[in-house]
Amino acid sequence: MHTHDSVSPPTVPCADMPPADLFAQARTANELRQRLGGNRCVFARSRRLLGTGTWQGPKDAADSVVEESDLPALGGLDAAWAAGAQVFVGASLPTMSAALALGMRGQLRVPYEAGEAPATREERLNAVEAFLHACRERGTPVEAVIPTPTGEPMGLDTLAHFAACGVRFAGTAVVADFARLGHRLAQMALGFGANGLYGPIVSERALRLGANANNPAMTRKEVVVFIAGAQLQPVERLAGGRLEEVTP
C-alpha cells in the first residue's frame, strides 16, 4: 500500500491560490486516488448514537457511529462502545487513539477555517500526518479523514483543503461530509481527491419544503446518482465491511 513516506508534502493551498495551481493539486490528488483505489467513491448507511442514548438512523445500517460531540452526554467513549458504537468520528487525536485501542474504527475530522494562516493549517496537517503514520505503525490505522470546516465552508478554500488532504494523506480515505459541506460543495470535493461520502442516508425522505427545506439527508438512490454525477463509481460498504459496486 502507498504510504505517506513516499509522498512529498505539498504546499498547503489557500483560497487565493491561482486556479492553475489549485487544479494541478486536484489532478495530483485524483491521480493518487485512481492509483491506490480506482475511480471509486465509498458510502455506507449508518446509524448514530445520540447523547440521549438513542439511535438515529436505520436499524439495518452497516455502520454504528458515535460523534465526539455526543461523548460527554453518553458518559465517555467506553460507554459509547458498550452501547454498540463501532465507529468513532471526531477531531481529538487522544480520543481517536483510545477508540482505536478499544477496537473501534476511526474517522478523523481534520478541521480548517477559511482565512486561517497557511502556517497554522500546515502545522495541523503535519500533526495529522504524523498521527496517521503512528497509527499504521501500531497496526490500528485510521480508516478515513473528514475535512471539516469550522464555521461556514468557503468554496475554493474547501476544495483546496480537500486536494491537499488527498495528496498529503494518500492511502487513507478522504471523505466528504455532505451534511456539513452542503450537497453542491461535497459533490465538487469528489473532483478534488475525495473518495468517500459521510452523512445521513435514509430509506425515504420528505420533500425539501418548509421546515424540511434544509434537511441534508439523501436516499440511497440519490447518493448513487450524486456520486455518478461526479464521474466516480458508487461503492456501498455493507455490514461486515463488504464492498459492493452499485449501478446508477
N, C-alpha and C positions, 0 to 999 in steps of 0.2 A: 504494500500500500504506500502511496505517496505520502510523505511526511513534511512537516513544516521545515525541517532541517535542510531540505533540498530546494526550498523556495526562497529567493532573495526578498527580504522585507520591502514592500513597496513604500513609496512616499504617500502618506495618507492624503487623499484628495479632499478638497473642501468645496463649498457651494460656488465659489467664484472661479474654480478651476476652468481653464479653457475647454470648450466642448470636445475638441480633438483629443485632449489628454484624458478626459472622462470616458469617452467611448473606447479609447485604446485600453484603458484599465478594464472596462467591461469586457472587451474581447479577450483579454488575458484570463479574466475570471471565468468566462464562458468556456474557453478552451480547456482550462483545468477541469471544470465540471464535466465536460464531454469526455476527457481522457480518463477521469477517475471513476465516473459512474454512468456515463452515457447521457443522452439528452433527455433526462427524466426529471420529474418533479413528484415527490412522495407526499401523500396526505393520509390522514387517518381520522376516523371518527373517534372522539374522545368524550369522556365524562369528567367533570371537575368536582373535586371535593371542596365544598364551600366552608367558610369559617363557622357556619352553624352546625356543621357535621353532616349535612345533607349533600346528596349528589345532584349535580345539574348535568343533564345530557342523557343520551340513550343508554339503556341498561346493557345492551349488547355491544357497547363501544369497544374498540380494540385497545384503547389506552385509558387508564385511570390516572388522572393528573391532579397534582396539588400545586397551586401557585404560592410563591414565597409570601405574598401579602396575606394569605389566609392562615399561615402557621401560628401566629400569636393567639388567635381566637381558638384554634384547634388544640393548643397546648404543646405545640412544637412538632418537630419532624418525626420523632418516634411515634407520636400519637397518630399522625397522618399515615405513616407506614402501617401501623396496626389496624387502621380503618380501611386499608386496602389500596391506598395510593401507590402506584407503581412508577410514576414519572414525576420528577421534581422539575419545576420551571421557575427559575429565579436568577438574580444577578449576583448574589453573595457567593464569593468563592469558598469561604469556610463552610457555609451551609451546603453548597454543592458537593464539597469533599465528603461531608458527613452523609449526604444522601447516597452518593456512590458507594461509600463504605457499607451502608445498610443493604445494598443490592438493588437500589433504585436506578432507573435510567435517568440521565440528566440532560436537560436542555437549558443552556446557559444564556440568559439575556445579556446582551452587550449594549449598555446604554450609550446614547450620544445626544448631543444638544446642538441645534443649529446656532452657528455663531461662536462656538467654543474655540479656543485657541488650538491650532493644529498640534502644538506640542502636548497639550492636555489629552487630545484624542490619541496621539501616537503613544503616549505613556500608558494609556488604558489598554490599547491593543497589544502593546508589548507584554503587559501583565497577563492578559488573557492568553496570549500565545504561549507564554511560559507555563501557565496553569494547564492548558490543554496537553502540552508536552509531558508535564509531570504526571498527569492522569493516565496518559497512554503508557508511560514507563511503569506505572504501578499495576497496569492491567485492568484499569477501571476507566476506560475512555468516556469522555463526554460525547453524547450522541449527536448533539446539534448546538449551534449558536443561533440566537434570535436577536438580530439588531433591533433595538427598541428605543424609540425616541423619548426624550424627556421633554414633555410639552408637545406642542404642535409639530408634526413632522413637516419639514420643508422638502419639496420635490427633488431638486438637484442634489442637495446635501444628503438626503436619504439614499439616493441612487449611488452617489459617490461612496458612501459608507458601506453599502452592500458590496460594491465592486472591490473595495479594499478588503473587506472580510472574506470575500470569495477567493482572493489571492493569498492573503495572509494565513487563512485557516484552511487551506486546501487539504482535503482528506477528512474534514469534519463538515457535516451538512450545514448549510446556511439557509435558515428558514424565515419566511416572511409571515408575520403575524397580521393577517388581513383585518382583524378586529381593531388593532391599534393603528395600522397604517391607513386603513380605508382600502376599498377594493381596487380602485384605479392604481394607486401607488404600489400596492402589493403586487399587482399583475406586472407593472413596469419593472419591479425589482427582480422578477423572474428573467428579465433580459439583462440583468447586471449581476449574475453569478448565483442567485438564489436557486436552490434545488429542492425546496420543501415548503409546505404551507401549514400554518397553525391557526386555529380559530374554531368557532362553533359551527359544526356541520350537523344539520338536523334532518329528520325524515321528511318533514314538510314545514312550511312557514307561511305566515300570513302575508298579505301584500304589504309592501313598504309604504303605508299611508298613515296619516295622522300620527298618533303616538308611536306607531311602529315604523315610522319613516327612517329612523337611523339604526334600525336593527341590523347588525353586521352579519348575522347568521346566513349561511348558504346551505342549500340541499346538496346531497352527494352529486346529483346530476349537474347542478350549477358549478360545483367545484371542478368537475371533469371538463366541462366546456371552458371554464375560466383558465385552466392550465393549458388546454389545447389551443386556446386563443393566444397564448404566449409562445406557441410553436414548440411546446415540450410534450413529452409522453406522460400522461397521467398514470401514476402507480399508487395503488392503495395498499397501505400496511394493514394487515388483518390481525386477528388475535393470534398470539404466539410468534409475532414478528414476520409472518409470511408475507411476501410482496407479490402483488398481482397487477399486471398491466390492465388498464381499463380502456376500452374503445369508446371514444366520444359519441 
